[in-house]
């Protein structure tokens, strides 16, 4: 079945219109970013700072390309390096000093604001709020620019599969039990000999690196960067919400979140047109609240519950709401 | 001392007043209900839009519009609690934070739908005062005075009334308070209403100084959370002091560099201090 699905995804571009190709690429790229977030988010380390990693990942290669003519093949790893460094500088003290829960969310929120405002403040170099356009050179492997959508479809499909592979690698890896233990009780985990700081830092840095890579490819594809759309509080919240709506505890959950939010947004945009700016997000906002209240395990989580027969009557359903999961803390 | 620097410092103190008022509301809600309302700054935005609509579009007197707006934000605060927080009081705290984050999306988009993204103001501009060569906006002076009065009123409410005492007790130990015959749900509603009232009051003060637009909450919302965390979530005096520290960093940073950079300094300062004092600067 998985092979069939993979074949369908590879064959898809030969049958659909360019507009849908654009949507598919967006879904795959954002799905990759959301999956990257959930690599740490599923263990209860709720970061609102992924806008920072994405912003760094997107802006560094674009700036290096425009000002130094450096190919993104080198620029993107440099951007990822910066994002990892940022994750280390903020993550290490956080984990060392046991900054968790609300505090961790708000510290990382500050981080994403720092990156966004720095980009705006450096407007002489980055173009500030007006955005930044990488120099276009047409079809080029050196510049990683492809006007034909099929190339970016291939790239984003590869990335997305790669993201899932990393997800499974961590899920099946030796650190998995340790991370589960940490998410339930850090003190207890430390007392049985788990190196809490190292385990948390490991998933955080992997997550930051992948998010930066996603930001870089997104920038290469869109050929336009704006501090508001690749960094800051709005992007951070967008990432967290889509991952949670889709289902934070399964591999495909974040992708389902991307599929749902992007198609919803496009559908509402087409339905309401531009006469009602904000209508789409108004409905999206209501859905988010409803989702978090009634389906904290997301769509995929609920489907799994239904399939596994864990929905024995209403009592079980409500207790699932009250006590979403032990990994939810 | 440079007179312009002095002016920046004074303006920073005056800005700190409104921030301190909002920090009090957010901290009260956190201390009592154990929830971070990410959309708190957007409730202020709702209040500002109502004042704009009543005053500029319908021609109501400003004071009446302000009074109605405060009542409106109080109602919003209570609704937020009943509709969003109460159903998920038992689930992970981070879910409650995210649920109010969904509210943030909703309020900003709904405001865009109703009013568009234009910047709007009520056309009332209070005079600028000159004291010894220093220019001070009287709107800011008024805001500072009213915010201070609001903080004092809240202090006496919490100290001298039964409900106030119950609120302080619940912040200390939420399980025992129930045994003492205090209805938690009632206290939660009162706290949300007070939080709303402070946000409404801030809306009245801010509409005199700033144009309102759907995303105005994003300009001072994140700063507000940093202030609350810096002072220690739930610690009202700490939050009050932190509001003035942060507003000074922004005022002085803005004087020497640019507004954005001053915010970068403020947030960086916050991150660094979190590593020095992870439970807030004034934690014991």
Interface residues (C-beta under 8 A of the other chain):
Chain A: X44 X46 X90 X93 X94 X97 X98 X99 X101 X102 X103 X105 X106 X107 X109 X110 X111 X113 X114 X117 X118 X120 X121 X233 X234 X237 X240 X241 X244 X276 X277 X278 X279 X280 X281 X282 X284 X285 X286 X287 X288 X289 X291 X292 X293 X296 X321 X322 X323 X324 X328 X329
Chain B: X36 X84 X87 X88 X90 X91 X92 X93 X94 X95 X97 X98 X99 X101 X102 X103 X104 X105 X106 X107 X108 X109 X110 X111 X112 X113 X116 X117 X214 X218 X221 X222 X225 X226 X229 X233 X257 X258 X260 X261 X263 X264 X267 X268 X270 X271 X274 X275 X278 X279
